[in-house]
């Protein structure tokens, strides 16, 4: 009986931990946040993503990450559930 309760609690905790995975917004996240939150992305590759974003402007879609050197379909596929693209507020020029 107690083993069943322990197994049930463990399953519940594992389920909650999977749901607690935070989304990573590729238009707002720092390189450090990307490296922590994305599977298969280290700090160097995350810095490349940030540099691409700074040079070319915000990403329009998650699939636009393919334009970043070292990012392929498999990497995007592994992370698609947590990747987000939001658009920063427009900068008002005076």
N, CA, C and O atoms as CSV, one atom per row, in Angstrom:
chain,resi,resn,atom,element,x,y,z
A,1,UNK,N,N,0.820,-1.197,0.000
A,1,UNK,CA,C,0.000,0.000,0.000
A,1,UNK,C,C,0.858,1.251,0.000
A,1,UNK,O,O,0.628,2.170,-0.787
A,2,UNK,N,N,1.852,1.288,0.888
A,2,UNK,CA,C,2.719,2.458,0.981
A,2,UNK,C,C,3.553,2.601,-0.296
A,2,UNK,O,O,3.790,3.719,-0.754
A,3,UNK,N,N,4.003,1.470,-0.878
A,3,UNK,CA,C,4.750,1.539,-2.132
A,3,UNK,C,C,3.896,2.163,-3.224
A,3,UNK,O,O,4.394,2.952,-4.027
A,4,UNK,N,N,2.620,1.818,-3.261
A,4,UNK,CA,C,1.712,2.392,-4.253
A,4,UNK,C,C,1.556,3.900,-4.074
A,4,UNK,O,O,1.516,4.646,-5.052
A,5,UNK,N,N,1.468,4.336,-2.835
A,5,UNK,CA,C,1.347,5.770,-2.549
A,5,UNK,C,C,2.630,6.489,-2.947
A,5,UNK,O,O,2.578,7.562,-3.548
A,6,UNK,N,N,3.789,5.902,-2.614
A,6,UNK,CA,C,5.070,6.509,-2.989
A,6,UNK,C,C,5.197,6.616,-4.511
A,6,UNK,O,O,5.629,7.642,-5.037
A,7,UNK,N,N,4.819,5.555,-5.199
A,7,UNK,CA,C,4.903,5.570,-6.661
A,7,UNK,C,C,3.964,6.623,-7.239
A,7,UNK,O,O,4.318,7.314,-8.195
A,8,UNK,N,N,2.784,6.746,-6.671
A,8,UNK,CA,C,1.833,7.754,-7.133
A,8,UNK,C,C,2.345,9.170,-6.916
A,8,UNK,O,O,2.218,10.030,-7.787
A,9,UNK,N,N,2.924,9.400,-5.748
A,9,UNK,CA,C,3.493,10.724,-5.458
A,9,UNK,C,C,4.671,11.035,-6.372
A,9,UNK,O,O,4.813,12.163,-6.845
A,10,UNK,N,N,5.511,10.039,-6.619
A,10,UNK,CA,C,6.645,10.235,-7.517
A,10,UNK,C,C,6.152,10.580,-8.919
A,10,UNK,O,O,6.684,11.490,-9.555
A,11,UNK,N,N,5.160,9.875,-9.398
A,11,UNK,CA,C,4.583,10.176,-10.713
A,11,UNK,C,C,4.010,11.580,-10.772
A,11,UNK,O,O,4.177,12.286,-11.767
A,12,UNK,N,N,3.342,11.979,-9.717
A,12,UNK,CA,C,2.773,13.328,-9.658
A,12,UNK,C,C,3.867,14.385,-9.693
A,12,UNK,O,O,3.765,15.371,-10.423
A,13,UNK,N,N,4.911,14.175,-8.904
A,13,UNK,CA,C,6.021,15.126,-8.878
A,13,UNK,C,C,6.729,15.202,-10.220
A,13,UNK,O,O,7.079,16.292,-10.672
A,14,UNK,N,N,6.945,14.064,-10.861
A,14,UNK,CA,C,7.582,14.074,-12.180
A,14,UNK,C,C,6.710,14.789,-13.203
A,14,UNK,O,O,7.220,15.540,-14.035
A,15,UNK,N,N,5.436,14.571,-13.152
A,15,UNK,CA,C,4.507,15.250,-14.058
A,15,UNK,C,C,4.520,16.746,-13.847
A,15,UNK,O,O,4.504,17.511,-14.811
A,16,UNK,N,N,4.549,17.172,-12.594
A,16,UNK,CA,C,4.591,18.602,-12.303
A,16,UNK,C,C,5.898,19.219,-12.754
A,16,UNK,O,O,5.915,20.348,-13.244
A,17,UNK,N,N,7.004,18.485,-12.595
A,17,UNK,CA,C,8.290,19.048,-13.002
A,17,UNK,C,C,8.355,19.208,-14.515
A,17,UNK,O,O,8.978,20.150,-15.004
A,18,UNK,N,N,7.732,18.318,-15.258
A,18,UNK,CA,C,7.716,18.453,-16.714
A,18,UNK,C,C,6.871,19.643,-17.135
A,18,UNK,O,O,7.200,20.320,-18.109
A,19,UNK,N,N,5.796,19.907,-16.422
A,19,UNK,CA,C,4.941,21.032,-16.750
A,19,UNK,C,C,5.571,22.354,-16.337
A,19,UNK,O,O,5.188,23.410,-16.841
A,20,UNK,N,N,6.534,22.301,-15.425
A,20,UNK,CA,C,7.140,23.518,-14.906
A,20,UNK,C,C,8.258,24.055,-15.794
A,20,UNK,O,O,8.885,25.060,-15.458
A,21,UNK,N,N,8.514,23.396,-16.927
A,21,UNK,CA,C,9.553,23.860,-17.829
A,21,UNK,C,C,9.149,25.227,-18.367
A,21,UNK,O,O,8.078,25.391,-18.951
A,22,UNK,N,N,10.010,26.185,-18.162
A,22,UNK,CA,C,9.704,27.557,-18.551
A,22,UNK,C,C,9.943,27.762,-20.041
A,22,UNK,O,O,10.871,27.200,-20.622
A,23,UNK,N,N,9.098,28.567,-20.635
A,23,UNK,CA,C,9.259,28.921,-22.036
A,23,UNK,C,C,10.474,29.832,-22.190
A,23,UNK,O,O,10.799,30.613,-21.296
A,24,UNK,N,N,11.130,29.721,-23.322
A,24,UNK,CA,C,12.281,30.560,-23.630
A,24,UNK,C,C,11.912,31.421,-24.834
A,24,UNK,O,O,11.719,30.917,-25.940
A,25,UNK,N,N,11.818,32.715,-24.601
A,25,UNK,CA,C,11.480,33.667,-25.660
A,25,UNK,C,C,12.766,34.076,-26.368
A,25,UNK,O,O,13.598,34.779,-25.794
A,26,UNK,N,N,12.927,33.642,-27.602
A,26,UNK,CA,C,14.188,33.887,-28.304
A,26,UNK,C,C,14.387,35.354,-28.676
A,26,UNK,O,O,15.479,35.732,-29.101
A,27,UNK,N,N,13.374,36.174,-28.528
A,27,UNK,CA,C,13.540,37.609,-28.773
A,27,UNK,C,C,13.871,38.394,-27.512
A,27,UNK,O,O,14.217,39.573,-27.592
A,28,UNK,N,N,13.772,37.763,-26.362
A,28,UNK,CA,C,14.013,38.480,-25.108
A,28,UNK,C,C,15.030,37.811,-24.202
A,28,UNK,O,O,15.631,38.476,-23.358
A,29,UNK,N,N,15.236,36.520,-24.354
A,29,UNK,CA,C,16.120,35.783,-23.449
A,29,UNK,C,C,17.581,36.162,-23.674
A,29,UNK,O,O,18.007,36.428,-24.798
A,30,UNK,N,N,18.326,36.178,-22.591
A,30,UNK,CA,C,19.774,36.377,-22.680
A,30,UNK,C,C,20.414,35.056,-23.124
A,30,UNK,O,O,19.769,34.008,-23.131
A,31,UNK,N,N,21.671,35.134,-23.487
A,31,UNK,CA,C,22.392,33.921,-23.872
A,31,UNK,C,C,22.416,32.927,-22.709
A,31,UNK,O,O,22.278,31.722,-22.916
A,32,UNK,N,N,22.589,33.428,-21.511
A,32,UNK,CA,C,22.632,32.557,-20.338
A,32,UNK,C,C,21.286,31.858,-20.127
A,32,UNK,O,O,21.248,30.672,-19.803
A,33,UNK,N,N,20.185,32.588,-20.310
A,33,UNK,CA,C,18.857,31.998,-20.145
A,33,UNK,C,C,18.603,30.934,-21.211
A,33,UNK,O,O,18.014,29.892,-20.922
A,34,UNK,N,N,19.045,31.191,-22.437
A,34,UNK,CA,C,18.873,30.193,-23.501
A,34,UNK,C,C,19.689,28.948,-23.215
A,34,UNK,O,O,19.201,27.831,-23.384
A,35,UNK,N,N,20.932,29.135,-22.781
A,35,UNK,CA,C,21.798,27.992,-22.496
A,35,UNK,C,C,21.225,27.132,-21.371
A,35,UNK,O,O,21.356,25.909,-21.393
A,36,UNK,N,N,20.595,27.765,-20.398
A,36,UNK,CA,C,19.994,27.020,-19.281
A,36,UNK,C,C,18.696,26.342,-19.673
A,36,UNK,O,O,18.424,25.221,-19.243
A,37,UNK,N,N,17.885,27.019,-20.493
A,37,UNK,CA,C,16.535,26.541,-20.740
A,37,UNK,C,C,16.342,25.684,-21.966
A,37,UNK,O,O,15.271,25.105,-22.146
A,38,UNK,N,N,17.361,25.584,-22.827
A,38,UNK,CA,C,17.202,24.834,-24.068
A,38,UNK,C,C,18.115,23.622,-24.101
A,38,UNK,O,O,19.274,23.692,-23.694
A,39,UNK,N,N,17.590,22.527,-24.582
A,39,UNK,CA,C,18.305,21.258,-24.671
A,39,UNK,C,C,19.239,21.289,-25.880
A,39,UNK,O,O,18.792,21.484,-27.010
A,40,UNK,N,N,20.530,21.097,-25.639
A,40,UNK,CA,C,21.496,21.043,-26.730
A,40,UNK,C,C,22.058,22.398,-27.131
A,40,UNK,O,O,22.779,22.508,-28.123
A,41,UNK,N,N,21.728,23.430,-26.360
A,41,UNK,CA,C,22.245,24.778,-26.622
A,41,UNK,C,C,23.176,25.141,-25.469
A,41,UNK,O,O,22.752,25.269,-24.321
A,42,UNK,N,N,24.441,25.303,-25.800
A,42,UNK,CA,C,25.403,25.768,-24.813
A,42,UNK,C,C,25.521,27.282,-24.888
A,42,UNK,O,O,24.836,27.938,-25.674
A,43,UNK,N,N,26.388,27.815,-24.070
A,43,UNK,CA,C,26.531,29.263,-24.005
A,43,UNK,C,C,27.030,29.851,-25.332
A,43,UNK,O,O,26.565,30.916,-25.739
A,44,UNK,N,N,27.952,29.187,-26.003
A,44,UNK,CA,C,28.494,29.721,-27.261
A,44,UNK,C,C,27.405,29.807,-28.331
A,44,UNK,O,O,27.279,30.823,-29.014
A,45,UNK,N,N,26.620,28.739,-28.476
A,45,UNK,CA,C,25.558,28.755,-29.478
A,45,UNK,C,C,24.476,29.769,-29.105
A,45,UNK,O,O,23.919,30.440,-29.975
A,46,UNK,N,N,24.187,29.874,-27.827
A,46,UNK,CA,C,23.206,30.858,-27.364
A,46,UNK,C,C,23.691,32.277,-27.665
A,46,UNK,O,O,22.896,33.142,-28.032
A,47,UNK,N,N,24.985,32.513,-27.510
A,47,UNK,CA,C,25.540,33.828,-27.845
A,47,UNK,C,C,25.403,34.111,-29.343
A,47,UNK,O,O,25.179,35.254,-29.740
A,48,UNK,N,N,25.537,33.081,-30.171
A,48,UNK,CA,C,25.339,33.240,-31.617
A,48,UNK,C,C,23.894,33.633,-31.926
A,48,UNK,O,O,23.646,34.461,-32.803
A,49,UNK,N,N,22.950,33.043,-31.210
A,49,UNK,CA,C,21.536,33.381,-31.414
A,49,UNK,C,C,21.291,34.837,-31.040
A,49,UNK,O,O,20.616,35.562,-31.771
A,50,UNK,N,N,21.834,35.265,-29.911
A,50,UNK,CA,C,21.660,36.649,-29.473
A,50,UNK,C,C,22.322,37.594,-30.476
A,50,UNK,O,O,21.752,38.629,-30.821
A,51,UNK,N,N,23.515,37.244,-30.944
A,51,UNK,CA,C,24.212,38.102,-31.911
A,51,UNK,C,C,23.417,38.212,-33.208
A,51,UNK,O,O,23.312,39.297,-33.780
A,52,UNK,N,N,22.859,37.099,-33.674
A,52,UNK,CA,C,22.023,37.128,-34.881
A,52,UNK,C,C,20.829,38.059,-34.668
A,52,UNK,O,O,20.495,38.862,-35.539
A,53,UNK,N,N,20.199,37.944,-33.519
A,53,UNK,CA,C,19.040,38.786,-33.190
A,53,UNK,C,C,19.424,40.264,-33.172
A,53,UNK,O,O,18.671,41.109,-33.655
A,54,UNK,N,N,20.575,40.571,-32.623
A,54,UNK,CA,C,21.024,41.962,-32.569
A,54,UNK,C,C,21.346,42.514,-33.957
A,54,UNK,O,O,21.106,43.692,-34.223
A,55,UNK,N,N,21.886,41.679,-34.839
A,55,UNK,CA,C,22.248,42.121,-36.186
A,55,UNK,C,C,21.053,42.208,-37.134
A,55,UNK,O,O,20.997,43.098,-37.983
A,56,UNK,N,N,20.093,41.283,-36.989
A,56,UNK,CA,C,19.001,41.156,-37.959
A,56,UNK,C,C,17.630,41.550,-37.423
A,56,UNK,O,O,16.646,41.533,-38.162
A,57,UNK,N,N,17.561,41.901,-36.155
A,57,UNK,CA,C,16.276,42.244,-35.563
A,57,UNK,C,C,15.600,41.019,-34.980
A,57,UNK,O,O,16.132,39.912,-35.056
A,58,UNK,N,N,14.431,41.217,-34.400
A,58,UNK,CA,C,13.749,40.107,-33.719
A,58,UNK,C,C,13.364,38.989,-34.681
A,58,UNK,O,O,13.095,39.213,-35.862
A,59,UNK,N,N,13.350,37.788,-34.135
A,59,UNK,CA,C,12.910,36.624,-34.900
A,59,UNK,C,C,11.414,36.733,-35.154
A,59,UNK,O,O,10.658,37.140,-34.272
A,60,UNK,N,N,10.994,36.376,-36.340
A,60,UNK,CA,C,9.578,36.385,-36.676
A,60,UNK,C,C,8.916,35.044,-36.346
A,60,UNK,O,O,7.734,34.994,-36.006
A,61,UNK,N,N,9.684,33.968,-36.449
A,61,UNK,CA,C,9.189,32.618,-36.151
A,61,UNK,C,C,10.303,31.824,-35.477
A,61,UNK,O,O,11.474,32.198,-35.550
A,62,UNK,N,N,9.939,30.747,-34.833
A,62,UNK,CA,C,10.919,29.840,-34.239
A,62,UNK,C,C,11.803,29.247,-35.337
A,62,UNK,O,O,13.009,29.094,-35.141
A,63,UNK,N,N,11.222,28.915,-36.480
A,63,UNK,CA,C,11.988,28.297,-37.559
A,63,UNK,C,C,13.046,29.217,-38.149
A,63,UNK,O,O,13.948,28.741,-38.839
A,64,UNK,N,N,12.965,30.499,-37.904
A,64,UNK,CA,C,13.987,31.428,-38.368
A,64,UNK,C,C,15.318,31.176,-37.665
A,64,UNK,O,O,16.357,31.646,-38.127
A,65,UNK,N,N,15.297,30.446,-36.561
A,65,UNK,CA,C,16.540,30.060,-35.885
A,65,UNK,C,C,17.461,29.265,-36.808
A,65,UNK,O,O,18.670,29.214,-36.581
A,66,UNK,N,N,16.901,28.648,-37.844
A,66,UNK,CA,C,17.708,27.878,-38.788
A,66,UNK,C,C,18.764,28.744,-39.477
A,66,UNK,O,O,19.755,28.220,-39.985
A,67,UNK,N,N,18.562,30.046,-39.498
A,67,UNK,CA,C,19.523,30.958,-40.115
A,67,UNK,C,C,20.770,31.154,-39.246
A,67,UNK,O,O,21.770,31.702,-39.709
A,68,UNK,N,N,20.710,30.714,-38.010
A,68,UNK,CA,C,21.839,30.847,-37.087
A,68,UNK,C,C,22.764,29.648,-37.278
A,68,UNK,O,O,22.323,28.499,-37.242
A,69,UNK,N,N,24.049,29.928,-37.482
A,69,UNK,CA,C,25.032,28.865,-37.688
A,69,UNK,C,C,25.010,27.883,-36.514
A,69,UNK,O,O,25.091,28.281,-35.352
A,70,UNK,N,N,24.900,26.600,-36.841
A,70,UNK,CA,C,24.914,25.567,-35.805
A,70,UNK,C,C,23.553,25.171,-35.281
A,70,UNK,O,O,23.452,24.286,-34.431
A,71,UNK,N,N,22.500,25.809,-35.772
A,71,UNK,CA,C,21.141,25.453,-35.338
A,71,UNK,C,C,20.461,24.731,-36.490
A,71,UNK,O,O,20.347,25.260,-37.596
A,72,UNK,N,N,20.014,23.519,-36.213
A,72,UNK,CA,C,19.348,22.715,-37.236
A,72,UNK,C,C,17.951,22.299,-36.813
A,72,UNK,O,O,17.488,22.621,-35.718
A,73,UNK,N,N,17.290,21.574,-37.710
A,73,UNK,CA,C,15.920,21.106,-37.463
A,73,UNK,C,C,15.828,20.250,-36.207
A,73,UNK,O,O,14.876,20.375,-35.436
A,74,UNK,N,N,16.810,19.386,-36.001
A,74,UNK,CA,C,16.764,18.492,-34.835
A,74,UNK,C,C,16.799,19.288,-33.532
A,74,UNK,O,O,16.081,18.978,-32.581
A,75,UNK,N,N,17.631,20.301,-33.505
A,75,UNK,CA,C,17.743,21.135,-32.305
A,75,UNK,C,C,16.438,21.883,-32.040
A,75,UNK,O,O,15.978,21.961,-30.901
A,76,UNK,N,N,15.854,22.423,-33.088
A,76,UNK,CA,C,14.568,23.112,-32.936
A,76,UNK,C,C,13.494,22.122,-32.507
A,76,UNK,O,O,12.676,22.427,-31.639
A,77,UNK,N,N,13.494,20.948,-33.109
A,77,UNK,CA,C,12.508,19.931,-32.758
A,77,UNK,C,C,12.580,19.519,-31.300
A,77,UNK,O,O,11.548,19.323,-30.658
A,78,UNK,N,N,13.793,19.385,-30.767
A,78,UNK,CA,C,13.963,19.010,-29.357
A,78,UNK,C,C,13.436,20.077,-28.412
A,78,UNK,O,O,13.064,19.779,-27.277
A,79,UNK,N,N,13.402,21.311,-28.874
A,79,UNK,CA,C,13.055,22.429,-27.997
A,79,UNK,C,C,11.751,23.123,-28.365
A,79,UNK,O,O,11.359,24.081,-27.698
A,80,UNK,N,N,11.080,22.669,-29.396
A,80,UNK,CA,C,9.896,23.379,-29.896
A,80,UNK,C,C,8.856,23.647,-28.817
A,80,UNK,O,O,8.192,24.683,-28.839
A,81,UNK,N,N,8.710,22.727,-27.878
A,81,UNK,CA,C,7.699,22.896,-26.827
A,81,UNK,C,C,7.987,24.069,-25.896
A,81,UNK,O,O,7.065,24.601,-25.277
A,82,UNK,N,N,9.239,24.478,-25.786
A,82,UNK,CA,C,9.576,25.575,-24.881
A,82,UNK,C,C,9.946,26.866,-25.602
A,82,UNK,O,O,10.034,27.922,-24.976
A,83,UNK,N,N,10.163,26.792,-26.902
A,83,UNK,CA,C,10.540,27.992,-27.653
A,83,UNK,C,C,9.338,28.892,-27.884
A,83,UNK,O,O,8.247,28.431,-28.221
A,84,UNK,N,N,9.561,30.183,-27.694
A,84,UNK,CA,C,8.526,31.196,-27.897
A,84,UNK,C,C,9.099,32.354,-28.693
A,84,UNK,O,O,10.293,32.643,-28.614
A,85,UNK,N,N,8.244,33.011,-29.455
A,85,UNK,CA,C,8.638,34.228,-30.158
A,85,UNK,C,C,7.588,35.284,-29.847
A,85,UNK,O,O,6.435,35.182,-30.268
A,86,UNK,N,N,8.006,36.292,-29.106
A,86,UNK,CA,C,7.133,37.442,-28.905
A,86,UNK,C,C,7.848,38.642,-29.498
A,86,UNK,O,O,9.072,38.652,-29.630
A,87,UNK,N,N,7.087,39.625,-29.845
A,87,UNK,CA,C,7.660,40.784,-30.505
A,87,UNK,C,C,7.807,41.916,-29.517
A,87,UNK,O,O,6.840,42.307,-28.864
A,88,UNK,N,N,9.032,42.455,-29.401
A,88,UNK,CA,C,9.241,43.571,-28.494
A,88,UNK,C,C,8.421,44.776,-28.935
A,88,UNK,O,O,8.119,44.945,-30.117
A,89,UNK,N,N,8.076,45.591,-27.980
A,89,UNK,CA,C,7.310,46.780,-28.297
A,89,UNK,C,C,8.112,47.650,-29.266
A,89,UNK,O,O,9.337,47.731,-29.181
A,90,UNK,N,N,7.402,48.290,-30.177
A,90,UNK,CA,C,8.067,49.154,-31.160
A,90,UNK,C,C,8.737,50.322,-30.456
A,90,UNK,O,O,8.187,50.899,-29.518
A,91,UNK,N,N,9.906,50.653,-30.913
A,91,UNK,CA,C,10.615,51.802,-30.362
A,91,UNK,C,C,10.085,53.043,-31.065
A,91,UNK,O,O,10.120,53.137,-32.292
A,92,UNK,N,N,9.601,53.983,-30.286
A,92,UNK,CA,C,9.048,55.212,-30.838
A,92,UNK,C,C,10.180,56.197,-31.044
A,92,UNK,O,O,10.865,56.579,-30.094
A,93,UNK,N,N,10.375,56.606,-32.286
A,93,UNK,CA,C,11.424,57.585,-32.585
A,93,UNK,C,C,10.853,58.972,-32.487
A,93,UNK,O,O,9.753,59.239,-32.969
A,94,UNK,N,N,11.602,59.857,-31.863
A,94,UNK,CA,C,11.149,61.235,-31.696
A,94,UNK,C,C,11.713,62.115,-32.770
A,94,UNK,O,O,11.440,63.315,-32.793
